[in-house]
Structures are given as C-alpha cells and as structure tokens.
Amino acid sequence: MGEIYRQTLIDYGDKVDISFLDPRNLLSIAAYFIKHIKAGNITSWEGFTHFFLHIKFNAVFINGRYLKDFNNYDKLIKEILYT
C-alpha cells in the first residue's frame, strides 16, 4: 500500500485524493461507497457487491471501482483524470 501511495503522489501530486480506510470500520467504508454512488462513479449494485465481496486487507478502490491488479492502477487513474 505504501508503494502505491508514494508513487501516486510522485506521479499525480494533488490531483488525486487518497483515503485510507480501516477494513474493520464498516461505517466509514459504507459512507465511502455511498459517496461514490451519489457522485455517479459506480452503480448501487457495484457498491453493494464491492462492500460485501471485496472488502479485505489491502483492497484498493479508485473512485469506488475495485482495482483487481495493482500493476495497472495508474491506467485507471489516468482514465479517470483525463476522460
């Protein structure tokens, strides 16, 4: 997680806001997904499935979207920033 955080800061600076959530704090995780559902970044169904199926240690979500492959996180960030 630290490597992704540092590299993201180097590559994107203040263009990207990073939130760290404790996987034991389900209330803050639910609020995170509700925020991205309301913003239109993900559907209600995606938020529901991510909340119940993908919450685990070192899980990474970018604008509510689950990142399956850590090696491709920069592609998703670029897609979000530049489209």
N, C-alpha and C positions, 0 to 999 in steps of 0.2 A: 504494500500500500504506500509506503514511504517513497519508493522509487517512482510510482505513478504521480504522486503528489509533487515531488520535486521536478520531474520532467515537465509536467503540465505548467507549473509556474514558470519554468525557463522558456517554454515554447509559446505560451499564451498570456502570461502576466495577469493583469487584472481583467482580461476579457472573460475569464472563466471563474465562477464562484464554486468553491469546493466545500461540501458539507460532510462531516464525519458523523455517523450515527452509530450508537451502540446497538448491536443486534438484540440485546435484552430489553431495550426500551421500545416496546411496540407502539406506544402512543406517538412518539416522535417519528417513527417510520410511517405510521398511518397518516400523520399530518404531511409528511413529505410527498406521499403518493397522491393525497387529496389535492395538494398544491399543484402538482403536475397534471392531474386530471382536469382541474379547473382551467389551467393555462392551455389546455388542448394538446399537450405534448404526448399524452398517452390516452387510451380509451379507459373507460371504467373497468372493462374486462381485463385489460392488460394490468392495470393497477391491482385488481383483485388477485390475479394469478401470480404476479410478482410478489405480492405480500405473503401469500400462502405457500408458494413453491420455491422462491429464490432467495428468501432472507436467510443468510448464513454468514459465517465469518469470512471476511474479505470479499463480500459481494460488492460489485461496483455497478452503479446506476448513473446514467448520464441523461439528465432531463427526464427522469422516470423510466428510461429504457435500460433494460438489463444488458450488461456487457458480458457476453459469453467468453470472449477471447481477449485476454489482457493485451496481447500483442497488437491488436487492432483498435485500441481505444482512441488513438489520435485520428483515425479515419472518421469515427463517429463524431468527435468533437469538431473536426473541420466541416463535416456535413452540416452540423447544427449551426456553426458560426457563419458559414459562407453560403447558405441557401435561403 
